[in-house]
């Protein structure tokens, strides 16, 4: 059946009901709350906040070891410890990196992992976060972050430190993360403290290293009260944390440069494995025979853990020289001869590096001795992405488990439900809920339980726009003279049309990524209402039993069906709100919430403490999954952020007293934020009719007022 109205129609509803948790005594047949007097627009009553359920209550590690619906997680019939949140289907158990590797190895399914180093500046961190997001699409099994002693690596208050960047990769890019850790300049208590910081961020894997010699040092000197070797760090981790961390160690196919012999170095590796190391990643090498011999020799002495080859796609003459110097390796003559004639041509060197890396990796994967490849990226993406695609390891088309971006933090693996308001700002939601110890699974529960962190850090690189100020000015307008100029920006964003400067609007303060594919189903109608001052920042079409594999609205396991209620969230003027308030009582199947920036004007017909399910899925052998809700209490929290973005993200790019700044400020002060939910999802949505009536009523009143003034 073709798309009809605000939605996607696939097949009849057949009685599938929306799983709303609303008091039945106050609803009509569609599950929509009916105000006691439909002619009266009920303002929500302000109240003193009651004591809330403490989401930070104590919880054992095993109780948190659930999982997201990803291939790397396993199902188990565990129940949630969260009050008022029954598990609607089997909980999932976190699977450590080493178990994922062994599973892939047993199945003969090769994988890849990536290494990065921490940036020096916030702008570099912002660029690196964008690289994380893009490379995450290829599904690396894990990524690691190196440890730089000079960069204050354990300082979690420094956004660009090694520990902070590892936490950002895990929590905001959704990538399973391994953090390097060294013994350089640290005593035992400091190392323990650093490990606890990593644990508190949700990190479950550590690459234990002794560390490079400090600058100017000719030989290793132990820090007082510290550790001498990587094996000592492995032992410390095991003694202090048991099996909490997967422990990786480094291997040296050419032998460690400070070791007396090749075999002595292999014995040191065996000592690390015997002490508890789960996995080995090797240092850079240039010839496959070197690596394969190394693996065979390791097996001869009883090292049985997986050994991953570290591969560097050559991306520049200087970077190759630096890496070889750091690794104390000699670059083979045939490689030097190949790149010498093109050493000033970065593009040519990168193409050679891609060709050589593909050749090396194919031979390694075909050897039967390599379960996966670990790539040294040098914080660049193009070469490694091309290599992965040519090897067939890039797997971007995997079905998304839930309709919102997930974190890889094991503490959130049971999380299944979020308010829809943060769908386009998932990093903000993760930050604002980062101190919760439990996360909603099965259902959202009592909305009064939510306790969101204040958001005062719009400057953080993982919350800021990915575009620099100059680019934002070109997209959003170097000069704004009226509110209608702002309306045009919204329209151009939705349609993909170029603005008057010939620039496409690819980002907005409330959505810094590409528009969701499902938006194309209603983009034309959205553009129409935005052009008339209804500025939408979030929406979804109604969906009635679309296959879970649908390319635009699908999520979850194959064989399921997806349902959605039509949803619109927008800013609009006070004049439009006056008209809207008169119209809404005629549509009892529609839930609404209208609020201004101060919260003094706050109108809703929703149950104040009960959420409305707006997205749910039905899958074979499972109970209903409802991952997205509209929640009145959470909306009031989101309101502060949504309004603040007008000033923090948009007005901020203009001089404080400029006309452009005033235009944005007037919208912030005078507009209202509205969300509308059409509960009657099997039918064509009435939300468009409501908005057309609102705009017509407003226009009629303006015409009447104009005539009265002229007379």
C-alpha positions in Angstrom: 0.0 0.0 0.0 1.4 3.4 -0.9 2.4 6.1 1.6 -0.6 7.9 2.8 -0.4 11.2 4.6 2.1 11.4 7.5 3.1 7.8 7.2 4.1 4.6 5.7 1.4 2.0 5.2 2.5 -1.6 4.6 -0.4 -3.8 5.7 -3.5 -3.6 7.8 -3.1 -3.1 11.6 -4.9 -6.3 12.4 -5.6 -5.2 15.9 -2.0 -4.3 16.8 -2.3 -1.8 19.6 0.0 0.9 20.8 1.6 -0.2 24.1 0.8 3.1 25.9 1.1 3.1 29.7 -1.8 5.5 30.2 -4.6 5.2 32.7 -7.5 3.6 30.8 -10.1 5.5 32.7 -8.8 8.7 31.1 -8.3 7.6 27.5 -10.5 7.1 24.4 -10.3 4.1 22.1 -7.0 5.2 20.6 -5.2 5.4 23.8 -5.3 9.2 23.9 -6.0 11.0 27.1 -9.2 13.0 27.0 -9.3 16.3 29.0 -12.1 16.5 31.5 -13.5 19.4 29.5 -12.6 19.2 25.9 -13.4 22.9 25.4 -10.9 23.9 28.1 -7.2 24.0 27.3 -5.6 22.8 30.5 -2.3 24.3 31.7 -0.1 21.9 33.6 0.1 22.5 37.3 3.5 23.5 38.6 4.5 21.6 41.7 7.3 21.1 44.1 9.5 18.2 42.8 8.8 15.1 44.8 11.6 12.8 46.0 12.7 10.9 42.9 13.7 7.3 42.5 17.5 7.2 42.7 18.9 6.0 39.5 22.3 6.0 41.0 21.4 3.4 43.6 23.9 0.5 44.2 24.0 -2.1 41.6 26.3 -5.1 41.3 28.5 -5.6 38.2 26.7 -8.7 37.2 23.3 -6.8 37.3 24.7 -4.3 34.8 26.1 -6.9 32.5 23.3 -6.8 30.0 23.7 -5.9 26.3 22.5 -4.0 23.3 21.1 -6.0 20.4 24.3 -6.3 18.6 26.0 -9.4 17.1 28.7 -9.1 19.9 26.1 -9.5 22.7 24.5 -12.7 23.9 21.0 -13.3 25.2 20.2 -14.6 28.7 17.1 -14.7 30.7 18.1 -12.2 33.4 15.8 -9.7 34.9 16.4 -6.0 35.4 17.0 -4.6 38.9 15.4 -1.3 37.9 12.2 -0.4 39.7 9.1 -0.3 37.6 10.9 -1.5 34.5 10.1 -5.1 33.7 12.1 -6.7 31.0 9.9 -7.2 27.9 12.2 -9.7 26.3 15.4 -11.5 27.2 18.1 -9.3 28.7 21.5 -9.4 27.1 24.9 -10.1 28.6 28.0 -8.1 27.8 30.5 -10.1 25.8 34.2 -9.0 26.4 36.4 -8.3 23.5 38.4 -11.4 23.9 35.3 -13.6 23.7 34.2 -11.8 20.6 37.6 -12.4 19.0 37.5 -16.1 19.9 34.0 -16.4 18.5 35.0 -14.8 15.2 38.1 -17.0 15.1 36.1 -20.2 15.6 33.7 -19.2 12.9 36.4 -18.2 10.5 35.0 -14.7 10.3 37.8 -12.1 10.0 37.5 -8.7 11.7 39.4 -5.5 12.0 40.4 -3.1 14.8 41.8 0.4 14.7 44.3 2.5 16.7 44.2 6.3 17.3 46.2 8.7 19.4 44.8 11.7 21.4 44.7 15.1 19.7 46.3 18.2 21.1 43.5 20.7 20.7 39.7 20.8 21.0 39.3 21.4 17.3 41.5 18.3 16.6 39.3 16.4 19.1 36.2 17.5 17.2 37.7 16.3 13.9 38.7 13.0 15.5 35.2 12.4 16.9 33.8 12.9 13.4 36.3 10.3 12.1 35.2 7.9 14.9 31.6 8.3 13.8 32.4 7.6 10.1 34.7 4.7 10.8 32.1 3.2 13.2 29.9 2.6 10.2 32.3 -0.1 9.1 31.8 -2.0 12.3 35.3 -2.4 13.8 35.4 -5.0 16.5 37.1 -2.6 18.8 39.4 0.5 18.7 42.2 1.6 21.0 43.5 4.9 22.2 47.2 5.4 22.9 48.7 6.8 26.1 50.7 9.9 25.9 52.5 10.8 29.2 53.2 14.4 28.1 49.5 15.0 27.4 48.3 14.5 31.0 46.7 11.2 29.8 44.7 10.3 32.9 43.1 13.8 33.4 39.4 13.2 32.8 38.8 16.9 33.2 40.9 17.5 30.1 38.7 16.6 27.1 41.6 15.7 24.9 43.5 13.4 27.3 44.0 9.8 26.4 41.5 8.6 29.0 38.9 11.2 28.1 39.2 10.5 24.4 38.8 6.7 25.1 35.7 7.5 27.1 34.3 9.7 24.3 34.9 7.0 21.7 33.1 4.4 23.8 30.2 6.6 25.0 29.6 9.0 22.1 30.8 7.1 19.0 29.4 3.7 20.2 32.7 1.9 19.6 34.1 -0.8 22.0 37.2 0.8 23.3 40.6 -0.3 24.6 42.8 2.1 26.4 46.6 1.9 26.4 48.3 2.4 29.8 52.0 2.6 30.6 54.2 2.6 33.7 56.1 5.7 32.7 56.4 8.2 35.6 53.8 6.6 37.7 53.8 4.8 41.0 51.5 1.9 41.7 48.8 3.9 43.5 48.6 6.3 40.5 48.3 3.4 38.1 45.5 2.0 40.2 43.8 5.4 40.2 44.1 5.6 36.4 42.6 2.1 36.0 39.6 3.1 38.2 39.1 6.2 36.1 38.9 4.0 33.0 36.5 1.6 34.8 34.2 4.5 35.8 34.0 5.6 32.2 32.8 2.1 31.2 36.1 1.0 29.6 36.6 -2.8 29.8 39.9 -3.4 27.9 43.4 -2.2 28.7 46.6 -2.5 26.6 49.3 -2.9 29.2 52.7 -1.5 28.3 55.9 -0.5 30.1 56.1 2.5 27.8 58.8 4.2 25.8 61.8 5.7 27.3 61.4 9.4 28.3 63.0 11.9 26.0 66.8 12.0 26.5 66.9 8.8 28.5 69.2 6.0 27.3 67.9 3.3 29.5 64.8 2.5 31.6 64.6 3.9 35.1 61.8 2.7 37.4 59.7 5.4 39.1 59.9 5.2 42.9 57.0 3.0 44.1 56.3 2.1 40.4 56.6 -0.9 38.1 59.4 -2.0 36.0 57.8 -4.0 33.2 54.5 -4.6 31.4 54.2 -8.0 33.1 54.1 -6.2 36.4 51.2 -4.0 35.2 49.4 -7.1 34.0 49.7 -8.6 37.4 48.5 -5.4 39.1 45.4 -5.3 36.9 44.6 -8.9 37.7 45.2 -8.5 41.4 43.1 -5.3 41.7 40.3 -6.0 39.2 40.2 -9.8 38.6 38.6 -10.5 35.2 36.9 -7.1 34.9 39.4 -5.9 32.2 40.4 -7.7 29.1 44.2 -7.3 29.1 46.1 -6.9 25.8 49.9 -6.8 25.6 52.3 -5.9 22.8 54.3 -8.3 20.7 57.4 -7.6 18.7 57.8 -9.7 15.5 61.4 -8.4 15.1 62.1 -8.7 18.8 62.0 -5.9 21.3 65.0 -3.5 20.6 66.0 -3.5 24.2 66.0 -7.3 24.6 69.2 -9.3 24.4 67.7 -11.8 21.9 64.6 -12.6 19.9 63.8 -15.7 22.0 64.3 -13.8 25.3 61.6 -11.3 24.1 59.3 -14.2 23.2 59.8 -15.6 26.8 58.9 -12.2 28.2 55.7 -12.3 26.1 54.9 -15.7 27.5 55.4 -14.3 31.0 52.8 -11.6 30.3 50.4 -14.1 29.0 50.9 -16.4 32.0 50.3 -13.4 34.2 46.9 -13.0 32.7 47.1 -11.3 29.3 44.2 -12.3 27.0 45.4 -11.0 23.7 48.5 -9.8 21.8 48.7 -7.0 19.3 52.0 -6.8 17.5 54.2 -3.8 16.7 54.6 -2.7 13.1 56.4 -5.0 10.7 57.1 -4.8 7.0 57.3 -8.5 5.8 54.6 -11.1 6.4 57.2 -13.9 6.8 58.4 -12.0 9.8 55.0 -12.0 11.4 54.0 -15.6 10.5 57.3 -16.9 11.8 56.8 -14.9 15.0 53.3 -16.5 15.6 54.7 -20.0 15.0 57.5 -19.4 17.4 55.1 -18.1 20.0 53.0 -21.2 19.7 56.1 -23.4 20.1 56.6 -22.0 23.6 53.0 -22.4 24.6 51.5 -19.0 23.9 48.0 -19.8 22.8 46.1 -16.5 23.0 45.1 -14.7 19.7 47.9 -12.6 18.1 46.8 -9.7 15.9 49.1 -8.2 13.4 49.6 -4.4 13.5 49.5 -3.1 10.0 50.3 0.5 8.9 49.0 1.7 5.6 51.7 4.0 4.4 50.2 7.5 4.1 53.2 9.8 3.7 57.0 9.6 3.6 57.4 11.6 6.8 54.9 9.6 8.8 56.5 6.3 7.6 59.9 7.6 8.7 58.6 8.7 12.1 56.8 5.4 12.8 59.9 3.4 11.8 62.0 5.5 14.1 59.6 5.1 17.0 59.5 1.3 16.4 63.3 1.2 15.9 62.7 -0.7 12.7 64.5 -0.4 9.4 62.2 0.1 6.3 63.0 -2.5 3.6 64.9 -1.1 0.6 62.3 -2.2 -1.8 59.7 0.0 -0.1 62.1 3.0 0.1 62.9 2.5 -3.6 59.2 2.5 -4.4 58.3 5.7 -2.6 61.5 7.7 -3.2 60.4 9.0 -6.6 57.0 10.0 -5.2 57.9 11.1 -1.7 56.6 14.7 -2.3 53.3 13.4 -3.8 51.1 12.5 -0.8 48.3 11.2 -3.0 50.6 8.9 -4.9 52.2 7.6 -1.7 48.8 7.0 -0.2 47.7 5.0 -3.2 50.9 3.0 -3.0 50.3 2.5 0.7 46.7 1.2 0.1 48.0 -1.2 -2.6 50.7 -2.5 -0.3 48.4 -2.8 2.8 45.8 -4.7 0.8 48.5 -7.1 -0.5 49.9 -7.7 3.0 46.5 -8.2 4.6 45.2 -10.6 2.0 48.2 -12.8 2.5 47.9 -12.7 6.2 44.1 -13.5 6.2 44.7 -16.4 3.8 47.4 -17.9 6.0 44.9 -19.3 8.4 47.0 -17.9 11.3 45.3 -14.5 11.6 41.8 -14.0 13.0 41.8 -10.2 12.3 43.9 -7.2 11.4 44.8 -4.3 13.7 45.4 -1.0 11.8 47.5 1.9 12.8 45.4 4.8 11.4 47.6 7.8 12.4 44.2 9.4 13.0 43.4 9.4 9.3 40.5 7.6 7.7 40.7 7.6 3.9 43.5 5.0 3.4 42.3 2.5 6.0 38.7 2.8 4.8 39.8 2.0 1.2 41.9 -0.9 2.4 39.0 -2.3 4.4 36.6 -2.0 1.5 39.0 -3.8 -0.9 39.5 -6.6 1.7 35.7 -7.0 2.1 35.9 -6.2 5.9 33.9 -3.0 5.7 30.3 -3.9 6.6 28.2 -0.8 6.7 24.8 -2.2 5.9 24.2 -4.1 9.1 20.7 -3.6 10.5 20.5 -1.0 13.3 19.3 -2.7 16.6 17.2 0.2 17.8 16.0 3.4 16.1 18.5 5.6 18.0 22.3 5.8 18.2 23.6 3.5 20.9 26.6 3.8 23.2 29.1 0.9 23.6 29.3 1.4 27.4 28.6 -1.9 29.1 26.7 -0.1 31.8 24.1 0.8 29.3 23.7 -2.5 27.5 20.2 -3.1 28.9 19.1 0.4 27.8 16.1 0.0 25.4 14.0 3.1 25.9 14.7 6.8 25.4 12.6 10.0 25.1 12.3 10.9 21.4 13.4 14.5 22.1 17.1 13.7 22.0 16.9 11.5 19.0 18.9 14.0 16.9 21.3 14.8 19.8 22.3 11.4 21.2 25.6 12.6 22.6 23.8 15.2 24.7 21.5 12.5 26.1 24.3 10.2 27.0 26.1 13.0 28.7 23.0 14.1 30.7 22.3 10.6 31.8 25.9 9.5 32.3 25.6 9.3 36.1 22.7 6.9 36.1 23.6 3.4 37.3 20.4 1.9 35.7 18.8 2.6 32.4 15.2 2.0 31.2 14.6 -1.4 29.6 11.2 -2.7 28.5 9.5 0.6 29.4 10.4 4.1 30.5 8.7 3.9 33.9 7.6 6.7 36.2 8.8 9.9 34.6 9.4 11.5 38.0 12.3 9.1 38.4 14.4 10.9 35.8 17.3 13.1 37.1 19.2 14.6 34.2 22.5 16.3 34.6 22.5 20.0 33.9 23.9 20.9 30.5 26.2 23.8 30.8 28.9 22.6 28.5 27.7 23.4 25.0 31.3 24.2 24.2 32.4 20.6 24.5 33.6 19.4 21.1 31.3 16.3 21.1 28.3 18.6 21.6 29.3 21.5 19.3 28.6 21.6 15.6 31.1 19.7 13.5 31.3 22.8 11.2 33.5 25.8 11.9 32.0 29.2 12.4 32.7 30.4 8.9 30.9 27.4 7.4 27.9 27.9 9.7 27.6 31.6 8.6 27.5 30.5 5.0 24.8 28.0 5.8 22.7 29.9 8.3 23.1 33.4 6.9 25.9 35.9 7.4 23.2 38.5 8.0 19.6 37.9 9.2 17.1 40.8 8.9 13.9 39.0 9.9 12.4 35.8 11.2 11.6 34.8 7.7 15.3 34.5 6.9 15.5 31.9 9.6 12.5 30.1 8.2 14.3 29.8 4.9 17.3 28.1 6.6 14.9 25.4 8.0 13.4 24.9 4.5 16.7 24.6 2.8 17.9 22.1 5.4 14.8 19.9 4.7 14.9 20.1 0.9 18.6 20.1 0.3 18.2 23.2 -1.8 21.0 25.7 -2.0 20.6 29.0 -0.2 21.0 32.5 -1.9 24.8 32.1 -1.5 24.7 28.8 -3.3 25.5 26.8 -0.2 23.6 23.7 1.0 22.4 23.7 4.7 23.7 20.3 6.0 23.5 21.0 9.8 21.2 22.6 12.3 21.7 23.4 16.0 19.3 20.6 16.9 20.6 18.0 14.4 24.3 18.0 13.5 24.1 14.8 11.4 22.4 13.8 8.1 18.6 13.9 8.1 17.1 10.5 9.0 16.1 8.5 5.9 12.5 8.3 7.2 12.2 12.1 7.0 12.1 11.8 3.2 8.6 10.4 3.6 7.3 13.7 4.9 10.0 16.2 3.8 7.8 18.0 1.3 5.1 18.6 3.9 7.7 19.6 6.5 9.2 22.1 4.2 5.8 23.6 3.5 5.0 24.3 7.1 8.5 25.5 7.9 8.2 28.1 5.1 5.3 29.5 7.1 6.9 29.7 10.5 6.4 26.2 11.9 10.0 25.4 12.6 10.3 21.6 13.0 13.3 20.2 14.9 12.1 16.6 15.2 9.5 14.5 13.5 8.5 11.0 12.5 5.9 9.6 10.0 3.2 7.3 11.1 4.1 3.7 10.3 1.7 0.7 10.4 3.4 -2.6 10.3 6.4 -1.8 8.1 8.9 -4.7 7.8 11.7 -4.4 10.3 14.1 -4.6 7.3 12.6 -1.5 5.7 15.5 0.8 4.5 13.9 3.9 5.9 12.0 3.0 9.1 13.3 -0.5 9.9 15.3 -1.5 13.0 15.7 -4.7 15.1 15.9 -8.3 14.0 14.6 -9.4 10.6 11.0 -10.8 10.5 9.5 -8.1 12.7 7.1 -5.2 12.1 7.5 -1.6 13.0 4.8 0.8 14.2 5.1 4.5 14.7 2.7 7.3 15.7 3.0 10.5 13.7 5.1 13.0 15.8 5.9 16.6 15.2 8.1 18.9 17.4 8.5 22.5 16.4 9.0 26.1 17.5 6.4 28.6 16.5 5.1 32.1 17.3 2.8 33.1 20.1 0.2 34.1 17.5 0.2 30.6 16.1 0.0 29.2 19.6 -3.2 31.2 20.4 -4.8 29.7 17.3 -3.5 26.2 18.0 -5.0 26.2 21.5 -8.4 26.8 20.1 -8.1 24.0 17.5 -6.6 21.2 19.6 -9.6 20.4 21.7 -11.4 19.3 18.5 -8.8 16.5 18.1 -9.0 14.2 21.2 -6.8 11.6 19.6 -3.9 14.0 19.6 -1.6 14.5 22.6 0.1 17.9 22.9 2.6 19.7 25.1 3.2 23.4 24.6 5.8 25.4 26.6 7.8 28.6 26.4 11.4 29.2 27.2 10.8 30.1 30.8 8.4 27.3 31.5 5.8 29.8 32.8 3.4 28.9 29.9 3.1 25.1 30.1 0.1 23.4 28.5 -0.6 19.7 28.0 -3.4 17.1 27.9 -0.9 14.3 28.7 -0.8 12.4 32.0 1.8 14.3 33.8 3.7 11.3 35.0 3.1 8.7 32.3 4.9 8.4 29.0 3.4 7.7 25.5 5.0 5.1 23.4 5.5 6.5 19.9 7.6 3.8 18.4 7.4 0.0 18.9 8.3 -3.2 17.2 6.8 -6.7 17.2 9.2 -9.5 16.6 8.9 -13.3 16.4 9.2 -15.0 19.8 9.5 -11.7 21.7 7.2 -9.3 23.5 6.7 -5.8 22.2 9.8 -3.6 22.2 9.0 0.1 22.6 12.3 2.1 22.3 10.9 5.6 21.9 8.5 7.6 24.1 7.1 11.0 24.6 7.4 11.9 28.3 6.1 15.2 29.8 8.7 15.5 32.5 11.6 14.8 30.2 10.2 17.3 27.7 10.5 20.0 30.3 14.2 19.1 30.7 14.7 19.0 26.9 12.9 22.3 26.6 15.8 24.1 28.4 18.3 22.6 26.0 16.3 23.1 22.9 15.7 26.8 23.6 19.4 27.3 24.7 20.6 26.1 21.3 19.1 29.2 19.7 21.5 31.3 21.7 24.5 28.9 22.3 24.7 27.5 18.8 23.1 30.0 16.5 23.1 33.5 17.9 26.6 32.9 19.2 28.1 33.1 15.7 27.0 36.8 15.3 28.3 39.9 17.1 26.3 40.4 20.4 24.5 43.7 19.3 24.0 42.8 15.7 20.7 42.7 14.0 21.2 38.9 13.3 21.8 38.2 16.9 18.6 40.1 17.8 16.6 38.1 15.3 17.6 34.8 16.9 17.2 36.3 20.4 13.6 37.4 19.6 12.7 33.9 18.4 14.2 32.4 21.6 12.2 34.8 23.7 8.9 34.8 21.8 8.4 31.4 20.3 7.0 28.3 22.0 8.1 24.7 21.7 5.4 22.2 20.8 5.2 18.5 20.5 2.2 16.7 18.9 1.4 13.0 18.9 -1.3 11.5 16.8 -2.3 8.3 18.6 -4.5 7.0 15.7 -1.6 5.6 13.8 -3.5 3.2 11.5 -5.2 6.2 9.8 -3.8 9.2 7.9 -2.5 11.6 10.4 -4.5 14.7 11.3 -1.4 16.7 12.4 -1.2 18.4 9.0 -4.8 19.3 9.2 -4.3 20.8 12.6 -1.4 23.0 11.5 -3.2 24.1 8.3 -6.2 25.2 10.5 -3.9 26.9 12.9 -2.2 28.9 10.1 -5.5 29.7 8.4 -7.0 30.9 11.7 -4.0 33.1 12.4 -4.1 34.6 8.9 -7.8 35.3 9.2 -7.3 37.2 12.4 -4.5 39.2 11.0 -6.6 40.1 8.0 -9.5 41.1 10.3 -7.1 43.3 12.4 -5.7 44.9 9.3 -9.2 45.8 8.0 -10.1 47.1 11.4 -7.1 49.4 11.4 -7.7 50.6 7.9 -11.3 51.4 8.6 
